[in-house]
């Protein structure tokens, strides 16, 4: 009985959290920008996110640690590798379940195919996740997934806006929805040369086949540039409905070389 409850709870966790790690932007934003790092250049990021969600007597807490390496194949093409590690804690019926380990690794290719300063910068980003996480422990989908994102960025000094429209083929072992859409909008405001204020809103189709309430979020944060090559960031995300996490705390480091 306990094992059945554990599998049920981890299935719920996956339905809530698994797609939220598919897209990485200028952290702490969820919405990606259309920029690329440039040919022969690289960027490494270390991100931390703590999420909490309570519903129906079940409380789920997840800590995500992500190492993200971006390399510029050409001036307008980046390849991105994300190595994720998760800590899961579930409290229900007076019992606590914990798991941790590597979750599903993702590989992305960003192609900036259009850039006109007075109009917009446009990019496409195909995404592939590999089933490297232990799905029995709630650390992965159990199958490879793939998706495609359209990205648009527009600079209106001192404000920059980003739009993401995405489709995810959510192959999985949990009878979750397989066809998932994503829409999100972000803004960056340059307060001074070293400091940006960022905001983000978005929605994604619920992976739970029984629900038509789609997770929606709002996010605010800061990005502080310590040197030309090194940024730190902080953010807080809140759910706009019960399908989304109640809140998430985010922090990250970015180094460019």
Secondary structure, DSSP 4 states (H G I P E B T S, - for coil): -HHHHHHHHHHHHHHHHGGGGS---STT-SS--S----TT-EEEEEEEEEEEEEETTEEEEEEEEEEEEEEEEETTEEEEEEEEEEEEEEEETTEEEEEEEE--EEEEEEEEEEEETTTEEEEEEEEEEE--S-GGGTSS-SS-EEEEEEEEEEEETTEEEEEEEEEEE---SS---SEEEEEEEEEEEEEETTEEEEEEEEEE--S-TT-----EEEEEEEEEEEETTEEEEEEEEEESSTTS-SEEEEEEEEEE-
